[in-house]
Structures are given as C-alpha cells and as structure tokens.
C-alpha cells in the first residue's frame, strides 16, 4: 500500500491518531485525501492495537470543507454537475457522485471503535460532516462550525442531513442548513455541535485524555455498545431489545466480562485487556 500523502497516523497508548494533513489548504478535502482517509478507517477495523481513534487537523483548522478546485469541476477529477458535460466520468462516480468524500462518513461509523474529534479553527461543510459523525467532539475557543453548503449554492452532503437534526434538533438543523450560519465555539457548544469546549490549543489534549480512558476499558463491550446506539437510530424498540440480547451474549464470553464481574465481587479495580 502506498504511503499516505494527505493524512498522518500514529498510535499512542491504544489510540490511533489520524491527522488531516493539508494545512496550507486548511485541510480542505480533496479526492485523494478522502480516499486516504476512508481507506485508513477501513484498515483500522481489524487492528486490535487500536482501541479508540482521534481525528484532528494539522495547522490552523480541523477541516475547511471540500476542496474548491474539485467542487468547481476544474480539477483532474471531474465533478458531476459542475464539470464540462463532455468530460468522461468514471462509472463508479456516476452512481456515487461524492465518491470517497461521503465514504469517509460511512467508514467512521463502520470502524466500530470510538472516534473522537479534536477540533480547532474551521470545521465546515464536509469537515462538519466528519466531525458530527464522530462519537464526541472536543473543540477549543478558535472553533468555527457551519453547514456552509448553501453559501456556495449546493445542498448538504457527507451525512450532515442525518447527524445534524439528531444533535441539535429539527428546527435548529433547518436553520443551520438554510442560512449556512457560521457558529463560533461558544455558540456551537450551546447548540450541541460541540460536546466539550476547552481553552485555545487544548482540544487535542482533551480528546486524547478521553480516548485513552476508553482505550483502557473493556473494548469489546464498548464497541458493541457503540454499535447498539447507532442501530437504535433506525430500529424499533422490539428490534433493539433483540439486538441487545445478542450483543449481551457475545460480550459475556469475553475475558473483560469475566474480569469486570470478578473485580466487582472482589471490590477491586478491574484490569481490562480489550479482549
């Protein structure tokens, strides 16, 4: 596999740190960056050393949205709707115009490990979509968030229409997508886009502390609990009760389930292995 060019990755104490790495473009998402990012999440599904993931951006921004060169249709990769209609477009892209841009959101969920966003500077457009697809968002006082799509004459993508009303409510979601309002950090926290607001420059540290705490926990149970919450968004009560029973049976056979039970009975702190 070719070395990543537009993202950086390292592992620290069970946390896989993914850093968007186009600081000169405020980490705007190009086709190539999106391909690397989606592929990284896919690859981490089966890496047991990585128990949680932190997603952040290099430089002054988390992510300033989709790369304007691509969206305008002028890049090497054609954009359906804005490129010259005579330009050939790959068959796969005809069926999924957003290609890897939207697949990133899918893979954030499917990685089946907690994904924590460390946000500073702009998190707008696709960057907002990636942030709100994460399990929890830590932002510093420089954070600015916006469903900025209508500002450039396009409609939301990258899962914003799905996650936004679940986080901020129906009416607020409508306001945000209709007006493309840019929220400062305090407003983003108040409306529910940020879960934690920390001083400038402290977002990554705070996100890592949270991620490391999860990484020392019973990872199989945590991952299954995460899956259940995602499933509950589209399930009936009867369906989720059945899924919970299946998940409970699966996690009960783990080492950590036995360790957690024994530790409780022995009145000591459990030592989890993540298996």
URFEN-V586093 format. One record per residue. N is the residue number from 1. SS is DSSP state (A for helix, B for strand, O for the rest). NEAR is the number of other ideal C-beta (glycine too) atoms within 8 Angstrom. Layout:
# URFEN-V586093
N&SS&NEAR / N&SS&NEAR
This chain:
# URFEN-V586093
1&O&2 / 2&O&4 / 3&O&4 / 4&O&9 / 5&O&8 / 6&O&11 / 7&B&13 / 8&B&9 / 9&B&10 / 10&B&6 / 11&B&9 / 12&B&8 / 13&O&5 / 14&O&12 / 15&B&15 / 16&B&12 / 17&B&13 / 18&B&14 / 19&B&10 / 20&B&16 / 21&O&10 / 22&O&12 / 23&A&11 / 24&A&4 / 25&A&9 / 26&O&13 / 27&O&17 / 28&O&12 / 29&B&15 / 30&O&13 / 31&A&12 / 32&A&8 / 33&A&14 / 34&A&14 / 35&A&10 / 36&A&12 / 37&A&16 / 38&A&13 / 39&A&8 / 40&A&12 / 41&A&15 / 42&A&10 / 43&A&8 / 44&A&12 / 45&O&10 / 46&O&5 / 47&O&8 / 48&O&7 / 49&O&6 / 50&O&12 / 51&O&11 / 52&B&15 / 53&B&16 / 54&B&16 / 55&B&13 / 56&B&16 / 57&B&15 / 58&O&10 / 59&O&9 / 60&O&7 / 61&O&14 / 62&O&16 / 63&B&18 / 64&O&11 / 65&O&12 / 66&B&10 / 67&O&12 / 68&A&7 / 69&A&8 / 70&A&12 / 71&A&11 / 72&O&9 / 73&O&11 / 74&O&5 / 75&O&12 / 76&O&2 / 77&O&6 / 78&O&11 / 79&O&12 / 80&O&9 / 81&O&6 / 82&O&7 / 83&O&11 / 84&O&6 / 85&O&4 / 86&O&3 / 87&O&7 / 88&O&4 / 89&O&8 / 90&O&6 / 91&A&5 / 92&A&7 / 93&A&11 / 94&A&8 / 95&A&5 / 96&O&8 / 97&O&8 / 98&O&9 / 99&O&12 / 100&A&11 / 101&A&13 / 102&A&12 / 103&A&12 / 104&A&16 / 105&A&12 / 106&A&9 / 107&A&12 / 108&A&13 / 109&A&8 / 110&A&9 / 111&O&12 / 112&O&7 / 113&O&13 / 114&B&12 / 115&B&13 / 116&B&16 / 117&B&16 / 118&B&14 / 119&B&17 / 120&O&16 / 121&O&13 / 122&B&13 / 123&B&16 / 124&B&14 / 125&O&14 / 126&A&13 / 127&A&17 / 128&A&17 / 129&A&15 / 130&A&16 / 131&A&16 / 132&A&13 / 133&A&12 / 134&O&12 / 135&O&6 / 136&B&11 / 137&B&13 / 138&B&16 / 139&B&16 / 140&B&15 / 141&O&9 / 142&O&9 / 143&O&17 / 144&B&13 / 145&B&15 / 146&B&14 / 147&O&13 / 148&A&12 / 149&A&13 / 150&A&12 / 151&A&7 / 152&A&7 / 153&O&4 / 154&O&7 / 155&O&6 / 156&O&10 / 157&O&12 / 158&O&15 / 159&O&11 / 160&A&14 / 161&A&9 / 162&A&7 / 163&A&11 / 164&A&14 / 165&A&11 / 166&A&6 / 167&A&8 / 168&A&10 / 169&O&7 / 170&A&6 / 171&A&6 / 172&A&11 / 173&A&12 / 174&A&8 / 175&A&9 / 176&A&14 / 177&A&15 / 178&A&7 / 179&A&7 / 180&O&12 / 181&O&7 / 182&O&9 / 183&B&12 / 184&B&8 / 185&A&14 / 186&A&8 / 187&A&8 / 188&A&15 / 189&A&12 / 190&A&6 / 191&A&9 / 192&O&8 / 193&O&13 / 194&O&14 / 195&O&6 / 196&B&11 / 197&B&11 / 198&B&11 / 199&O&6 / 200&O&7 / 201&O&6 / 202&O&9 / 203&A&15 / 204&A&10 / 205&A&8 / 206&A&12 / 207&A&15 / 208&A&13 / 209&A&8 / 210&A&12 / 211&A&14 / 212&A&13 / 213&A&8 / 214&A&12 / 215&A&13 / 216&O&7 / 217&O&10 / 218&O&14 / 219&A&14 / 220&A&12 / 221&A&12 / 222&A&11 / 223&A&11 / 224&A&11 / 225&A&9 / 226&A&12 / 227&A&10 / 228&A&12 / 229&A&8 / 230&A&8 / 231&A&11 / 232&A&8 / 233&O&7 / 234&O&4 / 235&O&9 / 236&O&5 / 237&A&6 / 238&A&6 / 239&A&9 / 240&A&12 / 241&A&8 / 242&A&8 / 243&A&11 / 244&A&9 / 245&A&8 / 246&A&8 / 247&A&12 / 248&A&8 / 249&A&8 / 250&A&10 / 251&A&12 / 252&A&7 / 253&O&6 / 254&O&12 / 255&A&7 / 256&A&15 / 257&A&12 / 258&A&8 / 259&A&13 / 260&A&11 / 261&A&8 / 262&A&9 / 263&A&11 / 264&A&8 / 265&A&6 / 266&O&6 / 267&O&4 / 268&O&5 / 269&O&4 / 270&O&11 / 271&O&6 / 272&O&11 / 273&O&7 / 274&O&12 / 275&O&8
